[in-house]
Amino acid sequence: MYKKHTQEEWAKAYELHKDGYDSPSISRLTGLDLAEIKRHIQLYRQTGSWQTERKTNIRATPALRMAAIDAIVKKSLSYAEVIAMYGLSFSSLKSWLKKFRHGGYEELLAMKPRGRPYKVPKPKRTKGMSELERLREENEYLKAENAYLKKLKALDQKENAEMFGIGPRLSEN
């Protein structure tokens, strides 16, 4: 879950880090998530800048995805190094790595269609049917519906009988 924190909170965390506080202490004093603080500190050590804003959205091309995953898998770089190198967000890198580990490069590079899929109406089957076939199908449907309603009524009567204590009882031995 992403919880947005103000720049003042992150500035306070940065000051505490500069003063020599450890990550758990900073987390307790500021209310920031411990994992986020550790990630910020690690990025600060690698890049030299303390990031307070969310990363801007970048268009993830297949080449960028492959390069980021190759840096982690083949070059054994840490998440923080890859994030700093390519300007990615942690969540996108994590999801790419999950896809890669599940289905390889095929799943990583598979492009999901954008937007909502079209709603195609189902064709009516009555166009190609004769009148007799249509009536037989309707008759089967009504028989099934009738049988269902009978079972439902019997179940309801049984529940009412049990609730009010009427009907046949089995002797207790």
Secondary structure as GFF3:
##gff-version 3
##sequence-region A 1 173
A	DSSP	alpha_helix	7	18	.	.	.	ID=ss1
A	DSSP	alpha_helix	23	30	.	.	.	ID=ss2
A	DSSP	alpha_helix	34	47	.	.	.	ID=ss3
A	DSSP	alpha_helix	62	73	.	.	.	ID=ss4
A	DSSP	alpha_helix	79	86	.	.	.	ID=ss5
A	DSSP	alpha_helix	90	109	.	.	.	ID=ss6
A	DSSP	alpha_helix	131	164	.	.	.	ID=ss7
###
